[in-house]
Amino acid sequence: MSGRVAGKKAFITGGAQGLGAAMGAALAAEGAKVTLADINLEGAKAQAAAINAAHGSEVAFALALDVTQEDQWIAALAAADAAMGGLSVLINNAGISRSGDIEQLSYEDWKLVMDVNVDSVFLGTKHALKYMRQHQPGSIINISSIAGLIAAHNSPVYNASKAAVWLLSKGIALHCAKQGLDIRSNSIHPTFIDTPILDPLRQRFGKEVAEGKLARQVPLGRIGAPSDIANAALYLASDESRFMTGAELKLDGGISAM
Ligand SMILES: NC(=O)c1ccc[n+]([C@@H]2O[C@H](COP(=O)([O-])OP(=O)(O)OC[C@H]3O[C@@H](n4cnc5c(N)ncnc54)[C@H](O)[C@@H]3O)[C@@H](O)[C@H]2O)c1
C-alpha cells in the first residue's frame, strides 16, 4: 500500500455528503481505510460504494451514527475498529447551522446546534482515544469554521459552537501530549465551501446570486471547493504534520486577514 496516508484508519462523521465525503475520498485515494459515519446511512453507503468502486477493493465502510448519542458513538467506534483493523484518525466533521439572531433564535435550536457541533466532538474524542492509543501516531481533526474565530450579528449559535470546537481541539491536544501520546489534535476553519450546507441560501436567492454574494465577501473572490478542505485534512491526517498539534488551519480565502 502506498500514499501519503497509507495504513491510516480514519473515522469521519458527516461522511454522507459535502466535506465529509470529499475527505473520505481524498484519504482513501492516498492509501487510508475510511469509515463514513452519518445519520444518513444511505448517503454514507453510497459514498463508501463509490470509493470502493474507484479502488477496486474494500477500503471504505459506512455506519449509522447520530453524533449526539453517546451509546451510538460507543457502538460505531467499536464497529469501525473491527472493520478497519484499528483507528488512527478521527475527523469530527458533522455539523449544522440554524439561523436567527440572539433575539430570534429559539432555545431548542440553540441546544440542537450545540449538541451536534460541540457535544459530538466531546463524545467522539472521549470514546475514540481508547482505540487510537493502540494505533499511534494518531490525528484528531475537528472541522470548526472561520465563524468560530469571527462573529456575525446573525449567527450566535453557529459562532459559539464553532468557537467551542476551536478551543476544545487545543485542550485535547494538550491532554494527549501530557499523556505522552503521539496523537495530535487540530482544527480546520473553512469559509464558504460549495457543499449542500449552502442550499438554504441558494434556495432563497437563486444559485448564482447566492454564490455571488458569498464570493464578494472573500478576498480571493470565490467560494471554496470541497477539495480545498480535503487537502488540508489529508495533510493533518498524514505524518507530514507530525509536529503540528493544538493549531488551527484557516482556509478562508483571506477573510480573516482583513
Ligand atoms: N460548507 C461550508 O461552507 C462550511 C464552512 C465552514 C465550516 N463548515 C463545517 O464543515 C462541516 C461539514 O459541512 P458540509 O458543508 O459538508 O455540510 P453538509 O450539510 O453538506 O453535510 C453535513 C453532514 O453531516 C451529517 N449530519 C448532520 N447531523 C448529524 C448528526 N446528528 N449525526 C451524524 N451526522 C450528521 C449530515 O447528514 C450530512 O451528511 C460542518 O461541521 C460545517 O459546519 C462548512
The ligand as an SDF file (V2000), in Angstrom:
LIG
                    3D

 44 48  0  0  0  0  0  0  0  0999 V2000
  -19.5790   24.2130    3.6110 N   0  0  0  0  0  0  0  0  0  0  0  0
  -19.2440   25.2970    4.2640 C   0  0  0  0  0  0  0  0  0  0  0  0
  -19.4060   26.4200    3.7780 O   0  0  0  0  0  0  0  0  0  0  0  0
  -18.6100   25.1890    5.6380 C   0  0  0  0  0  0  0  0  0  0  0  0
  -17.8750   26.2840    6.1050 C   0  0  0  0  0  0  0  0  0  0  0  0
  -17.2930   26.2110    7.3740 C   0  0  0  0  0  0  0  0  0  0  0  0
  -17.4610   25.0510    8.1320 C   0  0  0  0  0  0  0  0  0  0  0  0
  -18.2080   24.0300    7.6540 N   0  0  0  0  0  0  0  0  0  0  0  0
  -18.3710   22.8630    8.5170 C   0  0  0  0  0  0  0  0  0  0  0  0
  -17.9540   21.7060    7.8240 O   0  0  0  0  0  0  0  0  0  0  0  0
  -18.6880   20.5700    8.2910 C   0  0  0  0  0  0  0  0  0  0  0  0
  -19.2800   19.8300    7.1110 C   0  0  0  0  0  0  0  0  0  0  0  0
  -20.1280   20.7170    6.4330 O   0  0  0  0  0  0  0  0  0  0  0  0
  -20.7060   20.4490    4.9760 P   0  0  0  0  0  0  0  0  0  0  0  0
  -20.6190   21.7130    4.2540 O   0  0  0  0  0  0  0  0  0  0  0  0
  -20.1350   19.2150    4.3810 O   0  0  0  0  0  0  0  0  0  0  0  0
  -22.2530   20.2010    5.3800 O   0  0  0  0  0  0  0  0  0  0  0  0
  -23.3590   19.2580    4.7640 P   0  0  0  0  0  0  0  0  0  0  0  0
  -24.6530   19.7610    5.2810 O   0  0  0  0  0  0  0  0  0  0  0  0
  -23.2010   19.1200    3.2890 O   0  0  0  0  0  0  0  0  0  0  0  0
  -23.0280   17.8160    5.4110 O   0  0  0  0  0  0  0  0  0  0  0  0
  -23.1570   17.6010    6.7860 C   0  0  0  0  0  0  0  0  0  0  0  0
  -23.3030   16.1120    7.0340 C   0  0  0  0  0  0  0  0  0  0  0  0
  -23.4590   15.9270    8.4430 O   0  0  0  0  0  0  0  0  0  0  0  0
  -24.4930   14.9800    8.6630 C   0  0  0  0  0  0  0  0  0  0  0  0
  -25.1000   15.1790    9.9750 N   0  0  0  0  0  0  0  0  0  0  0  0
  -25.8820   16.2040   10.3910 C   0  0  0  0  0  0  0  0  0  0  0  0
  -26.2950   15.9890   11.6490 N   0  0  0  0  0  0  0  0  0  0  0  0
  -25.7580   14.8130   12.0490 C   0  0  0  0  0  0  0  0  0  0  0  0
  -25.8090   14.0520   13.2390 C   0  0  0  0  0  0  0  0  0  0  0  0
  -26.5390   14.4520   14.3120 N   0  0  0  0  0  0  0  0  0  0  0  0
  -25.1140   12.8980   13.3060 N   0  0  0  0  0  0  0  0  0  0  0  0
  -24.3870   12.4580   12.2460 C   0  0  0  0  0  0  0  0  0  0  0  0
  -24.3160   13.1320   11.0790 N   0  0  0  0  0  0  0  0  0  0  0  0
  -24.9920   14.2880   10.9820 C   0  0  0  0  0  0  0  0  0  0  0  0
  -25.4830   15.2180    7.5320 C   0  0  0  0  0  0  0  0  0  0  0  0
  -26.3380   14.1070    7.3280 O   0  0  0  0  0  0  0  0  0  0  0  0
  -24.5390   15.4910    6.3660 C   0  0  0  0  0  0  0  0  0  0  0  0
  -24.1820   14.2930    5.6940 O   0  0  0  0  0  0  0  0  0  0  0  0
  -19.7210   21.1180    9.2850 C   0  0  0  0  0  0  0  0  0  0  0  0
  -19.2320   20.9720   10.6040 O   0  0  0  0  0  0  0  0  0  0  0  0
  -19.8160   22.5860    8.9110 C   0  0  0  0  0  0  0  0  0  0  0  0
  -20.2420   23.3970    9.9830 O   0  0  0  0  0  0  0  0  0  0  0  0
  -18.7720   24.0580    6.4260 C   0  0  0  0  0  0  0  0  0  0  0  0
  1  2  1  0
  2  3  2  0
  2  4  1  0
  4  5  1  0
  4 44  2  0
  5  6  2  0
  6  7  1  0
  7  8  2  0
  8  9  1  0
  8 44  1  0
  9 10  1  0
  9 42  1  0
 10 11  1  0
 11 12  1  0
 11 40  1  0
 12 13  1  0
 13 14  1  0
 14 15  2  0
 14 16  1  0
 14 17  1  0
 17 18  1  0
 18 19  2  0
 18 20  1  0
 18 21  1  0
 21 22  1  0
 22 23  1  0
 23 24  1  0
 23 38  1  0
 24 25  1  0
 25 26  1  0
 25 36  1  0
 26 27  1  0
 26 35  1  0
 27 28  2  0
 28 29  1  0
 29 30  1  0
 29 35  2  0
 30 31  1  0
 30 32  2  0
 32 33  1  0
 33 34  2  0
 34 35  1  0
 36 37  1  0
 36 38  1  0
 38 39  1  0
 40 41  1  0
 40 42  1  0
 42 43  1  0
M  CHG  2   8   1  16  -1
M  END
$$$$
